[in-house]
Amino acid sequence: MWRKIVLVLGVLNFPIYSLACGDKAPPAAAVQPAEGSDFIKKTELVRIRGKLTSVRCLMFGRTSTGIVADGKTYWLDLRGNKHFHSLVAQAGAGPVVVAGNLERIGDELLVNVSELRIEKDEYVQSTLNVELQGTLKLDHRDILRPFGVAWYVTVDGHEYFLHFGSKQDMAALAKQLDGRRIKVTGAMKATGRWSIVDVDQLTEVVENRVIGCGLPVPSK
């Protein structure tokens, strides 16, 4: 009798164990910067055009589907989206375009998918969105800078220059906030030794008061 029970349990446990492969993704730790401190947060968004691949297990306990481009495999967390699963089934091993936030888990790459469509060819595009906070300063050095940038924020000893483009209201606000603490969000690009942020939002960090440009207008 005991032998039969042990045998049944062993059979039941085997397929459960075989469902997982790769290191399980650790839960994302929400690290909150200390109030009033300088900080920078980075979110890497990727857009990938490549061919689908699959494994007979769940990578990180989350997905069995990946996309291969430029010789790398990006595992896709479809997050239970039925439309995405349907497109994956239609595409087979064919090319698709995927977009989403990129997670790096050890040496592996995992995309939290926000967009998926069937396409052709292969490519990988990456955009690094940042949110940084620090003291706004005007660079008075007589040097040439890309895009004519002059305003910058220093975080951890590194200078991040702000590019306002055609947003004249933000450029005007920067003059008002010279020497004050600000918070900036935008997309960062590296140009040589320069770290430049294409600014989407610029706000002054003042307790119980916010002055800013690019903030969403509240709905009525």
N, C-alpha and C positions, 0 to 999 in steps of 0.2 A: 504493500500500500504506500509506504513512504517513498519507494523508488518511483512510483507513478507520479506522485505529486511533484517531486523534484524535477522530473523530466518535463512535465507540463510547464512549470515555471521557467525552466531554461529555454524552452521553445518560445514562450511569450516574450521573454526579455531580449532575445537576440535581435528581432527586427527593430525594437525600440532603440537599442543601442546604435544600430547601423544607420539611423536616420540623420545623425549629426556628424559633420566633418568640419575641420578647421577649428581654430580657437573661437570660443563663443565671444561675441562682441560685448565688452564691458559696458555697463550703463553709463551714459554720458553724465559726468559730474558738472552740475551747474555752479561754476565758481563765480561768486559775486565780488567785484572789486570793492575795496574799502571805500566808504563814503569820502568824497573829496580827493581821492588819489588819482594819479594819472594812470591811464590804461589804454590798451588797444585790444579789440576783439576781431578775429578773422574768421570769415566763412568762405570756403572755396566752392564756387559753383562751376560745374563742368557741363559741357555739351559734347557728346561723343557720337560719332557715326562709325559703326562697325558691324561685325557679324555676331549673332547670338551663339552662345554655347550653353551647355547644361551639364550637371553632374547628378548622380543618383543619391544625393544626400542634401542636407541643409547646411550651407556654409554659414558659420557663425550662428547656427540655429535659426536663420532668417530667410535664406533663399537658396534655390538650386539653379538659378539662371544668371548668366553673365554675358558681357559683351566684350569682344576682343577687338582692339584697335592699337596700332603702332606697336604690336608685339606684346601688349599688356592686357590682362584680364581684369575687368571692372565688374564686380558682383553687384547685382541689381536687387535692391529691396523694393519690391512692387507694392508693399504695404497693403496687401489685400485688395488692390484696385482691380475690379473685374474687367474693366475695359483694357487695362494694361495686360492682364493675363490673356485676354482674347487676342490682342495684337501679337503677343509672343507666340501663341499657337498658330496664328496665320503666317507669321514670318518664317517659322521653322528655323533653319540655320542661316536665313537670309539677312541682309543688312537692315539695320534700323537706326534711328536717331533717338538718343536718350539724353535727358537733362535732369539735373538735380544737385543736391548738396553732396560733397565728397567727404567720406570718412576714411581715415587711414588706420587700419587695425593691424599692427605689426607691419609686415611687408605686404599685406593685402590691401586692396582698394574696394570700398563699398560705396555705391551711389544710392542715396535715398531718392527714388525716382519721383519727379514732379511732371515730367513730360515724356511721352514715348510715341514714336510714329515710324511706319515702315518707309525706308529710304534706300539710297544707293551709295556706293563708295564708302570710304572711311575717313574720319578725322577726329581730333580731340581739341576742344577749346576750353580754356580755363579762365575764370574771372574771380579775383579775390576781393570780396566785399569786406570793408573794415568799419569799425566804430571805434573812434579814439577820443580821448579826453586829455586835455592839458592846457597849458598857457599859450595863447596866440601871440606870435611875435612877427615883426617885419624884419626881413633880412636886409641889412644895410650894406652888406659887403658888395664891392664893385666886381661882380663876377657874372658870367653868362649862365643862365639857368634855362632848362627846357620849358617851352610854352610861356616864357616870361613870368613864371611863378615867383612870388616873393614872400607870401605869408606862409608860416610853418608852425607846427606843433612838435615839441620834443617829448618822446616817450622812451624811457629806458636808455637815454643817451643817443637815440636815433632821431634824426629830423625827418618829419613827414610834411612835404610841401603841398599846399592846397591849390588846386586848379579850379577856378570858377567858370572858365569858358565864357559863354555869353550871358551868364547870370550876374548882371550888373548890380542887382539888389544885394546879392551875397557879398560882392566885392565892397560895396558901400558899407554893409554891416560890419565887415572885417575891420574897416578903418575905425568904426565906433568901438569895437571890442579889443583894440590893440592893448596887449598886456593883461587881458582878463582870461579867466578860465572858460574854455568852450568845449562843446562836444560836437564831433563831426562824424557823419556817415557818408560813405561813397565807395567807389571802386578804385582799388589801388593798382598802379602799373609801375613797373621798374624801368627806368630809362637811364642806362649806364649806372652811375653810382647814386642816382636820385630816386627817392621813393615819393611818388606823386599820387595824390588822391583826387580823383574827379568827384567833386563835392556834390552830394544830393541834398544834405541838410546841414545847417550850421546853427547852433544854439548856444546861448550863454548859459553857463552853469552858475546859477544864483539860487540860494535857498528861498523857496516860496515864490520864485519869479523866473519866468522863461522868456527870453527874447530870441527869436529865430527866423530863419528863412528856409523854405522848402518843406515846412511842416504840413501834414495833411489838414485840409479844412474840415472841421466837424460837420457832420450831416445835420440838417435841421429836423 
